[in-house]
Amino acid sequence: MLKNLTKKMPALLALVAVFISAGALWAGTVNIAIPYLYTDGYMVTYCLISNLTKADNTTTTDNTTTTTFKVMTTETGGAAQTAHTIASQYAPIPGVTRMLTFSKNAIYNRTGTLVVSLSDELPSGTMTAYTGMLTITSSTATCKTITMTCLQTQSGITEKRFAGYTCDDGTNVLAY
């Protein structure tokens, strides 16, 4: 029996490696769908995104590997769903809260610095509604450790708490 097991060991190890690597592709990926975004500048959306995992003092980006944003749908259809990378200085790294502002056809940080231009997918000069997908990949990211709240303004006068976005990490699906 031991002889047969030794012959099959390489195949078993290869199978285990496939399962581990397949799990790693999905582990730690948080997708947040954000509806009701607009390109006209009249409706601006401010989102505070927090990473509640413990920060590692040895590095500034810790285990957050990528943060991307995709335009998933528009009023007229035809979204390319291109993943736009958000630079690490604007991404929600462990122990930090970041603000992203969705205005016109771009994403800005809290000081108004351009983070991502969406002009290749969204028209300028006309009002278009769209839905986006914010994806955060980290070894410890879940919908319970990555939290978000948003406010929407109309010409900067009225603010309302934003509802309707969802978070999906492959295990948990949370609606806000």
N, C-alpha and C positions, 0 to 999 in steps of 0.2 A: 504494500500500500504506500509506503514511504517513497518507493521508487517511482510509482505513478504520480504522486504529488510533486516530486521534484521535476518530473518532465513537464508538468502543467504549470509550474510556478511562474515561468516567464509570461505565459499567456494571462494568468491571474493578475500578476503585477501590472501588465499593460492595461487590463480592463479596469483595475482600481485607479490607475493614473488617468484614464479617460474620464471616469466618474468625478474624480477630484478636480480636474481641469475644467470640466463642463460646469460643475458647481461654482467654481471660481469666476466664471464668466458672468454669472447672475448674482453672486453674493455681493452685497454692499452697493447695489444700484437702486437709487431712489428716483422715481419719475413723478414730477409734479405737473399736472395739467392745469394751465391757467387760461380760463376763458375770458371773454368780455374785454379784450384789449383793443385799442383804437389807434388809428394812424393820424388823426386830425390835430392832435395837440390839445383839443378841448377836454377830452377825458384822459387824464394822466393817472397811471396806477403806480403806487409806491408799495413795494413789498419788502418786509423785513424777514430775512431768512437766518435762522440760528442753527448752529451745529452744536448739539448738546453733549457730544462725546468729549472725553477728557483730552485736553491739549497735551502734546508731548513737548517738553521744554527744549528738546534737542534740535527741533526743526520748525520752520514757520509754516510749512504746508502739511506737516504730519502725514496722515494717511489719505488725504483727499487727493485722488489721482486726476480726476477731470470733472469739470462742470461745463455743461453745454446747454444751449437753448435752440429749439427748432420751432419754426412757424409750422403748425400742423394743419390748420385749415384757415381759409379766408371766406369772406362773404361771397366772393366770385369763384371760389374753388381754385384748384391748380397750385396749391402750396408745394414747393419743392422739397420741404422737410429736410433742409440742409442743416447739419449740426454745426452751430457757431460756437467755438470754444470761448469760454469766459476765463480770462487770465486769473491766475491764482491770487493776485492781490485784491481781486473783487469777489472771489469765491468764498463760500462759507466754510472756512477751515475749522477744525475742532476748537471749541471754546469761544467762538467768535460769532457775532451777529453782523450781517452785511445788509445794506439796503440797495435794492435795484429799482430803478425808475424806468417804467415803460412809457415812452412818450414819442409821438409821431412814429417814425419807422426806425427806432433805435432803442437801445438800453443804455442807461447812464448810471453812474454810481451816486452816492449821496451828495457829492460836491459838484455834480454836473459834468464830470468827465465821461466822455464816450467810452462805453465798455464794448458794445457790439453794434455794428450797423446792420440793419435788416433791409436796407434799400434795394438789395438785389432780389428780394422776394415781395416787398410791400411797396405799393405805389406812394408817391409823395404828392401832396396838394389836394388829395381827395380823402374823404372819410371812409375807411375800410375797417370793419371789425375782423378780428382774428383770434385764434386760440393758439397758445404756445405750450411747449413742453420743456420744462427745466429738468435736466438730468444731472444728478450728483453721484459720482462713483467714488466709493471709499470702502475700505475693508470693514468698517463698523457702521456704515450708514444704513438706517432704517427710517421708516416714517415716524417712529417714536423718538429718534435722535435728531432728525432734521425737521425743524418746525418752521412754519411760515404764516405770516399774517399780512394782509394787504389793505390799503386804503385807496379809494378812487376819488379824484376831485373833478369838478366841472369848472373849468376856467379858474382853478385855484380858490374858488369861493366856498363851495360846500364839499365836505368830506363825508364819505360813507364807508363803513366797513365793507370790505369786499367778500363776497361769498360765492361758492360754486366751484372752487378748485378742489382737486383731488390729489392724493398721494398714494402711490403704489410702489411697494418694494419687493413684490413677488410673493410676499407672505401676508402683509397687511395692506388693505385698501381703505384709506380714510378719506372722508368727504368733509369739507369745511364750508 
